[in-house]
Amino acid sequence: MLGAFDRIAETPEQGPEIEPGIRRMLLQRFPYGLLYAVEPERILVLTVMHLRRRPGYWRGRGR
């Protein structure tokens, strides 16, 4: 998973935007993904999730 963090830190816009302001990076161990938001001063990791189980569960989480 460290490789995904490194890739996001280098070029945060490379992950496709799946919702306004939310991007996804696929992890090497598919079907896991990392959801994150790019903010002016930081990159906020929202969740590491299994992409085939309960796909929208993270939406109810506050920032």
C-alpha angles and dihedrals in degrees: 000000000000089000090060091052090050092050092049092048091052098045113004094178093062094086113086116252106244094179130005106296095359121104132185131216118191114226125224090249096066132225088046124095139182118227116203144163125221111224128179095259103023150012110246116209108211101183147330105229146177103246096214101047122076092336098194101040093110094062093082094057117106125230 
